[in-house]
Amino acid sequence: MDAALADILTGAWATLTRGAADRRSPVHTPVIASIGTSTGSDATPDARVMVLRHVDPAAATLRFHTDARSPKCRDLDGRPVAVLAYHPGQAVQLRLHGRARIVTQGPEADAAWAASTPFARRCYLAEHPPGTPLPAPGSGLPADVEGLKPSEARLLQARPHFALLLVTIHHIDWLHLAQTGHRRARFEAADGWRGRWLVP
Ligand SMILES: Cc1cc2nc3c(=O)[nH]c(=O)nc-3n(C[C@H](O)[C@H](O)[C@H](O)COP(=O)(O)O)c2cc1C
């Protein structure tokens, strides 16, 4: 890989890492795309915004948090996933492809749960899975925690619903828009990373 490509790859991982740490970064809320299984057909695409929680460039993984009962978990666990982010300041689009894993137990899930705020953990107290029909507008939260910070004891009841979505990236498509000429590169993970230039 030439030096310019190596710099772009390093920069892409730095943008993602900053995106996880900085809630004002546009990369903080990428789009996660999946192939649906809920209709019984593999042909239904779906996509949703999620908060990027952590990035490990060395392991090429991204971490998100979600409700283990949500339909996306079924669509994503052990399956291909695309992650899309656009950074307007850099005029850079990142299209990442990888494989997803849903993790509900173990030290990594426990640590992420412990590091989440009480209000973030409260979401997982919802009585029914995300996407369940409601008779009227509502949060889905039980009445005793609506609008309140739940006690630690109450929040423990939400822990079984908390899941990590871990994405291991194997391709990165980087696109930079510029009046002087757009640039595009594609990186592939194979015993380290390989990169090449593409027509934008
Ligand atoms: C700014 C923003 C951030 C969001 N962050 C998350 C998140 O971190 N985890 C999550 O599960 N859903 C998040 N959502 C909600 C999802 O986009 C989606 O509506 C929900 O998870 C249900 O998705 P599903 O039906 O595909 O399972 C976020 C939505 C927005 C608008």
Ligand as a Chemical Component Dictionary entry (heavy atoms), coordinates in Angstrom:
data_LIG
# 
_chem_comp.id                   LIG 
_chem_comp.type                 NON-POLYMER 
_chem_comp.pdbx_formal_charge   0 
_chem_comp.three_letter_code    LIG 
# 
loop_
_chem_comp_atom.comp_id 
_chem_comp_atom.atom_id 
_chem_comp_atom.alt_atom_id 
_chem_comp_atom.type_symbol 
_chem_comp_atom.charge 
_chem_comp_atom.model_Cartn_x 
_chem_comp_atom.model_Cartn_y 
_chem_comp_atom.model_Cartn_z 
_chem_comp_atom.pdbx_ordinal 
LIG C1  C1  C 0 -29.732 9.825  16.871 1  
LIG C2  C2  C 0 -30.244 8.425  17.093 2  
LIG C3  C3  C 0 -29.464 7.544  17.828 3  
LIG C4  C4  C 0 -29.916 6.243  18.045 4  
LIG N1  N1  N 0 -29.114 5.380  18.754 5  
LIG C5  C5  C 0 -29.498 4.099  18.926 6  
LIG C6  C6  C 0 -28.641 3.174  19.589 7  
LIG O1  O1  O 0 -27.524 3.496  20.016 8  
LIG N2  N2  N 0 -29.089 1.892  19.727 9  
LIG C7  C7  C 0 -30.297 1.489  19.255 10 
LIG O2  O2  O 0 -30.619 0.326  19.416 11 
LIG N3  N3  N 0 -31.128 2.342  18.616 12 
LIG C8  C8  C 0 -30.759 3.638  18.435 13 
LIG N4  N4  N 0 -31.587 4.514  17.778 14 
LIG C9  C9  C 0 -32.911 4.033  17.328 15 
LIG C10 C10 C 0 -32.757 3.202  16.051 16 
LIG O3  O3  O 0 -32.478 4.069  14.959 17 
LIG C11 C11 C 0 -33.999 2.363  15.736 18 
LIG O4  O4  O 0 -35.113 3.207  15.552 19 
LIG C12 C12 C 0 -34.331 1.362  16.836 20 
LIG O5  O5  O 0 -33.137 0.795  17.398 21 
LIG C13 C13 C 0 -35.200 0.213  16.301 22 
LIG O6  O6  O 0 -34.486 -0.411 15.266 23 
LIG P1  P1  P 0 -34.891 -1.845 14.657 24 
LIG O7  O7  O 0 -36.365 -1.832 14.464 25 
LIG O8  O8  O 0 -34.116 -1.925 13.376 26 
LIG O9  O9  O 0 -34.442 -2.889 15.643 27 
LIG C14 C14 C 0 -31.164 5.817  17.526 28 
LIG C15 C15 C 0 -31.912 6.700  16.768 29 
LIG C16 C16 C 0 -31.465 7.977  16.562 30 
LIG C17 C17 C 0 -32.317 8.906  15.746 31 
# 
loop_
_chem_comp_bond.comp_id 
_chem_comp_bond.atom_id_1 
_chem_comp_bond.atom_id_2 
_chem_comp_bond.value_order 
_chem_comp_bond.pdbx_ordinal 
LIG C1  C2  SING 1  
LIG C2  C3  SING 2  
LIG C2  C16 DOUB 3  
LIG C3  C4  DOUB 4  
LIG C4  N1  SING 5  
LIG C4  C14 SING 6  
LIG N1  C5  DOUB 7  
LIG C5  C6  SING 8  
LIG C5  C8  SING 9  
LIG C6  O1  DOUB 10 
LIG C6  N2  SING 11 
LIG N2  C7  SING 12 
LIG C7  O2  DOUB 13 
LIG C7  N3  SING 14 
LIG N3  C8  DOUB 15 
LIG C8  N4  SING 16 
LIG N4  C9  SING 17 
LIG N4  C14 SING 18 
LIG C9  C10 SING 19 
LIG C10 O3  SING 20 
LIG C10 C11 SING 21 
LIG C11 O4  SING 22 
LIG C11 C12 SING 23 
LIG C12 O5  SING 24 
LIG C12 C13 SING 25 
LIG C13 O6  SING 26 
LIG O6  P1  SING 27 
LIG P1  O7  DOUB 28 
LIG P1  O8  SING 29 
LIG P1  O9  SING 30 
LIG C14 C15 DOUB 31 
LIG C15 C16 SING 32 
LIG C16 C17 SING 33 
# 
